[in-house]
Amino acid sequence: MLSTIGIPGLILILVITLIIFGPKKLPEIGKATGQTLKEFKHSARELTNEEADDVKKVESNDQSVK
């Protein structure tokens, strides 16, 4: 989807964003977005690690039962 936007489209989006929020607010928005993405990645990593741990526990229980 993003590949169809192109450079002129991205420039247009950035200009509109700058007009709407102003130059003083953009760094705050960028920082908040970065923190949100960092927290999301951390949570996703925790979920995948928990899932892997659960699978290992089930596999070890299956081997001990045999």
N, CA, C and O atoms as a GROMACS GRO file, in nm:
protein
  264
    1MET      N    1   0.082  -0.119   0.000
    1MET     CA    2   0.000   0.000   0.000
    1MET      C    3   0.087   0.126   0.000
    1MET      O    4   0.060   0.219  -0.076
    2LEU      N    5   0.189   0.129   0.084
    2LEU     CA    6   0.275   0.246   0.090
    2LEU      C    7   0.358   0.263  -0.037
    2LEU      O    8   0.402   0.374  -0.068
    3SER      N    9   0.380   0.156  -0.110
    3SER     CA   10   0.460   0.168  -0.231
    3SER      C   11   0.386   0.247  -0.340
    3SER      O   12   0.450   0.297  -0.432
    4THR      N   13   0.255   0.259  -0.331
    4THR     CA   14   0.179   0.333  -0.432
    4THR      C   15   0.173   0.483  -0.401
    4THR      O   16   0.131   0.561  -0.486
    5ILE      N   17   0.214   0.523  -0.280
    5ILE     CA   18   0.208   0.665  -0.244
    5ILE      C   19   0.315   0.743  -0.318
    5ILE      O   20   0.284   0.844  -0.381
    6GLY      N   21   0.437   0.699  -0.313
    6GLY     CA   22   0.547   0.766  -0.382
    6GLY      C   23   0.598   0.888  -0.305
    6GLY      O   24   0.542   0.927  -0.203
    7ILE      N   25   0.705   0.946  -0.358
    7ILE     CA   26   0.769   1.061  -0.295
    7ILE      C   27   0.677   1.184  -0.294
    7ILE      O   28   0.666   1.249  -0.190
    8PRO      N   29   0.613   1.219  -0.405
    8PRO     CA   30   0.526   1.338  -0.400
    8PRO      C   31   0.412   1.324  -0.299
    8PRO      O   32   0.374   1.422  -0.234
    9GLY      N   33   0.358   1.206  -0.286
    9GLY     CA   34   0.252   1.182  -0.188
    9GLY      C   35   0.301   1.198  -0.046
    9GLY      O   36   0.232   1.256   0.038
   10LEU      N   37   0.421   1.146  -0.017
   10LEU     CA   38   0.478   1.162   0.116
   10LEU      C   39   0.505   1.307   0.149
   10LEU      O   40   0.481   1.352   0.261
   11ILE      N   41   0.557   1.382   0.051
   11ILE     CA   42   0.582   1.525   0.072
   11ILE      C   43   0.451   1.597   0.101
   11ILE      O   44   0.445   1.682   0.189
   12LEU      N   45   0.347   1.564   0.028
   12LEU     CA   46   0.217   1.626   0.049
   12LEU      C   47   0.164   1.596   0.189
   12LEU      O   48   0.111   1.684   0.256
   13ILE      N   49   0.178   1.472   0.232
   13ILE     CA   50   0.133   1.433   0.366
   13ILE      C   51   0.211   1.509   0.473
   13ILE      O   52   0.153   1.557   0.570
   14LEU      N   53   0.342   1.521   0.455
   14LEU     CA   54   0.423   1.594   0.552
   14LEU      C   55   0.387   1.741   0.558
   14LEU      O   56   0.382   1.799   0.666
   15VAL      N   57   0.360   1.803   0.442
   15VAL     CA   58   0.322   1.944   0.439
   15VAL      C   59   0.188   1.965   0.508
   15VAL      O   60   0.172   2.060   0.585
   16ILE      N   61   0.093   1.879   0.480
   16ILE     CA   62  -0.040   1.890   0.544
   16ILE      C   63  -0.027   1.871   0.695
   16ILE      O   64  -0.090   1.943   0.772
   17THR      N   65   0.053   1.774   0.737
   17THR     CA   66   0.074   1.751   0.881
   17THR      C   67   0.138   1.873   0.946
   17THR      O   68   0.100   1.912   1.056
   18LEU      N   69   0.235   1.932   0.878
   18LEU     CA   70   0.301   2.051   0.931
   18LEU      C   71   0.204   2.167   0.944
   18LEU      O   72   0.208   2.242   1.041
   19ILE      N   73   0.116   2.182   0.847
   19ILE     CA   74   0.016   2.289   0.851
   19ILE      C   75  -0.083   2.266   0.965
   19ILE      O   76  -0.119   2.360   1.037
   20ILE      N   77  -0.128   2.142   0.983
   20ILE     CA   78  -0.229   2.112   1.084
   20ILE      C   79  -0.172   2.126   1.225
   20ILE      O   80  -0.233   2.191   1.310
   21PHE      N   81  -0.056   2.066   1.251
   21PHE     CA   82  -0.004   2.061   1.388
   21PHE      C   83   0.096   2.172   1.418
   21PHE      O   84   0.114   2.207   1.535
   22GLY      N   85   0.160   2.227   1.319
   22GLY     CA   86   0.259   2.331   1.342
   22GLY      C   87   0.395   2.273   1.375
   22GLY      O   88   0.405   2.158   1.417
   23PRO      N   89   0.500   2.352   1.358
   23PRO     CA   90   0.636   2.301   1.378
   23PRO      C   91   0.671   2.272   1.524
   23PRO      O   92   0.761   2.194   1.551
   24LYS      N   93   0.602   2.334   1.618
   24LYS     CA   94   0.633   2.312   1.759
   24LYS      C   95   0.577   2.181   1.811
   24LYS      O   96   0.634   2.121   1.903
   25LYS      N   97   0.469   2.136   1.754
   25LYS     CA   98   0.401   2.016   1.803
   25LYS      C   99   0.456   1.887   1.739
   25LYS      O  100   0.443   1.779   1.798
   26LEU      N  101   0.518   1.897   1.621
   26LEU     CA  102   0.564   1.776   1.552
   26LEU      C  103   0.666   1.694   1.630
   26LEU      O  104   0.654   1.572   1.632
   27PRO      N  105   0.766   1.754   1.695
   27PRO     CA  106   0.859   1.670   1.773
   27PRO      C  107   0.790   1.593   1.885
   27PRO      O  108   0.826   1.479   1.913
   28GLU      N  109   0.692   1.655   1.948
   28GLU     CA  110   0.618   1.587   2.055
   28GLU      C  111   0.540   1.468   2.000
   28GLU      O  112   0.535   1.361   2.060
   29ILE      N  113   0.478   1.489   1.884
   29ILE     CA  114   0.402   1.381   1.821
   29ILE      C  115   0.495   1.268   1.780
   29ILE      O  116   0.462   1.150   1.799
   30GLY      N  117   0.611   1.302   1.724
   30GLY     CA  118   0.708   1.201   1.685
   30GLY      C  119   0.759   1.122   1.804
   30GLY      O  120   0.773   1.000   1.795
   31LYS      N  121   0.787   1.190   1.913
   31LYS     CA  122   0.835   1.122   2.034
   31LYS      C  123   0.728   1.027   2.088
   31LYS      O  124   0.759   0.913   2.124
   32ALA      N  125   0.605   1.074   2.094
   32ALA     CA  126   0.496   0.989   2.144
   32ALA      C  127   0.476   0.867   2.054
   32ALA      O  128   0.452   0.757   2.104
   33THR      N  129   0.485   0.887   1.924
   33THR     CA  130   0.471   0.775   1.830
   33THR      C  131   0.584   0.674   1.848
   33THR      O  132   0.560   0.553   1.848
   34GLY      N  133   0.705   0.724   1.865
   34GLY     CA  134   0.820   0.635   1.887
   34GLY      C  135   0.806   0.554   2.015
   34GLY      O  136   0.836   0.435   2.017
   35GLN      N  137   0.762   0.618   2.122
   35GLN     CA  138   0.744   0.547   2.249
   35GLN      C  139   0.634   0.442   2.238
   35GLN      O  140   0.645   0.334   2.295
   36THR      N  141   0.529   0.474   2.164
   36THR     CA  142   0.420   0.379   2.145
   36THR      C  143   0.467   0.257   2.067
   36THR      O  144   0.436   0.144   2.104
   37LEU      N  145   0.544   0.279   1.961
   37LEU     CA  146   0.596   0.167   1.882
   37LEU      C  147   0.693   0.082   1.964
   37LEU      O  148   0.692  -0.040   1.954
   38LYS      N  149   0.776   0.147   2.045
   38LYS     CA  150   0.871   0.075   2.129
   38LYS      C  151   0.797  -0.014   2.229
   38LYS      O  152   0.834  -0.130   2.249
   39GLU      N  153   0.693   0.040   2.291
   39GLU     CA  154   0.615  -0.036   2.388
   39GLU      C  155   0.541  -0.152   2.320
   39GLU      O  156   0.532  -0.261   2.376
   40PHE      N  157   0.489  -0.127   2.199
   40PHE     CA  158   0.421  -0.233   2.125
   40PHE      C  159   0.517  -0.347   2.091
   40PHE      O  160   0.483  -0.464   2.108
   41LYS      N  161   0.636  -0.312   2.044
   41LYS     CA  162   0.735  -0.416   2.011
   41LYS      C  163   0.774  -0.496   2.135
   41LYS      O  164   0.787  -0.618   2.130
   42HIS      N  165   0.791  -0.426   2.247
   42HIS     CA  166   0.828  -0.493   2.371
   42HIS      C  167   0.718  -0.592   2.414
   42HIS      O  168   0.747  -0.704   2.454
   43SER      N  169   0.593  -0.548   2.406
   43SER     CA  170   0.481  -0.636   2.443
   43SER      C  171   0.470  -0.755   2.348
   43SER      O  172   0.444  -0.867   2.392
   44ALA      N  173   0.490  -0.731   2.221
   44ALA     CA  174   0.482  -0.840   2.123
   44ALA      C  175   0.593  -0.942   2.148
   44ALA      O  176   0.571  -1.062   2.138
   45ARG      N  177   0.712  -0.893   2.182
   45ARG     CA  178   0.824  -0.982   2.212
   45ARG      C  179   0.794  -1.066   2.336
   45ARG      O  180   0.824  -1.186   2.340
   46GLU      N  181   0.736  -1.003   2.437
   46GLU     CA  182   0.701  -1.077   2.559
   46GLU      C  183   0.600  -1.186   2.529
   46GLU      O  184   0.611  -1.297   2.581
   47LEU      N  185   0.501  -1.155   2.446
   47LEU     CA  186   0.399  -1.256   2.413
   47LEU      C  187   0.460  -1.373   2.339
   47LEU      O  188   0.428  -1.488   2.368
   48THR      N  189   0.548  -1.346   2.243
   48THR     CA  190   0.609  -1.456   2.168
   48THR      C  191   0.701  -1.538   2.258
   48THR      O  192   0.709  -1.660   2.242
   49ASN      N  193   0.771  -1.472   2.351
   49ASN     CA  194   0.856  -1.548   2.444
   49ASN      C  195   0.772  -1.634   2.537
   49ASN      O  196   0.809  -1.748   2.565
   50GLU      N  197   0.661  -1.582   2.585
   50GLU     CA  198   0.573  -1.661   2.671
   50GLU      C  199   0.516  -1.780   2.594
   50GLU      O  200   0.507  -1.890   2.648
   51GLU      N  201   0.479  -1.757   2.470
   51GLU     CA  202   0.426  -1.866   2.388
   51GLU      C  203   0.532  -1.973   2.366
   51GLU      O  204   0.502  -2.093   2.373
   52ALA      N  205   0.655  -1.933   2.340
   52ALA     CA  206   0.763  -2.029   2.320
   52ALA      C  207   0.790  -2.107   2.449
   52ALA      O  208   0.815  -2.227   2.445
   53ASP      N  209   0.784  -2.038   2.563
   53ASP     CA  210   0.804  -2.107   2.691
   53ASP      C  211   0.694  -2.209   2.716
   53ASP      O  212   0.720  -2.319   2.764
   54ASP      N  213   0.570  -2.173   2.683
   54ASP     CA  214   0.459  -2.265   2.701
   54ASP      C  215   0.475  -2.388   2.614
   54ASP      O  216   0.447  -2.500   2.657
   55VAL      N  217   0.519  -2.369   2.491
   55VAL     CA  218   0.540  -2.482   2.400
   55VAL      C  219   0.649  -2.573   2.454
   55VAL      O  220   0.636  -2.695   2.449
   56LYS      N  221   0.757  -2.515   2.505
   56LYS     CA  222   0.865  -2.596   2.560
   56LYS      C  223   0.818  -2.676   2.681
   56LYS      O  224   0.857  -2.792   2.698
   57LYS      N  225   0.734  -2.616   2.766
   57LYS     CA  226   0.683  -2.686   2.883
   57LYS      C  227   0.596  -2.804   2.841
   57LYS      O  228   0.606  -2.912   2.899
   58VAL      N  229   0.512  -2.783   2.741
   58VAL     CA  230   0.424  -2.891   2.693
   58VAL      C  231   0.508  -3.003   2.633
   58VAL      O  232   0.481  -3.120   2.657
   59GLU      N  233   0.610  -2.967   2.555
   59GLU     CA  234   0.695  -3.069   2.495
   59GLU      C  235   0.771  -3.148   2.601
   59GLU      O  236   0.783  -3.270   2.590
   60SER      N  237   0.822  -3.080   2.705
   60SER     CA  238   0.895  -3.151   2.809
   60SER      C  239   0.800  -3.241   2.890
   60SER      O  240   0.839  -3.349   2.934
   61ASN      N  241   0.675  -3.197   2.910
   61ASN     CA  242   0.578  -3.281   2.980
   61ASN      C  243   0.542  -3.403   2.897
   61ASN      O  244   0.522  -3.511   2.952
   62ASP      N  245   0.533  -3.387   2.766
   62ASP     CA  246   0.504  -3.501   2.678
   62ASP      C  247   0.617  -3.603   2.681
   62ASP      O  248   0.592  -3.723   2.680
   63GLN      N  249   0.740  -3.556   2.685
   63GLN     CA  250   0.854  -3.648   2.687
   63GLN      C  251   0.865  -3.719   2.820
   63GLN      O  252   0.905  -3.836   2.826
   64SER      N  253   0.830  -3.650   2.928
   64SER     CA  254   0.839  -3.715   3.060
   64SER      C  255   0.728  -3.817   3.080
   64SER      O  256   0.744  -3.912   3.157
   65VAL      N  257   0.615  -3.799   3.013
   65VAL     CA  258   0.504  -3.893   3.023
   65VAL      C  259   0.536  -4.020   2.948
   65VAL      O  260   0.497  -4.129   2.990
   66LYS      N  261   0.607  -4.008   2.837
   66LYS     CA  262   0.641  -4.128   2.755
   66LYS      C  263   0.740  -4.207   2.829
   66LYS      O  264   0.784  -4.311   2.781
   0.00000   0.00000   0.00000
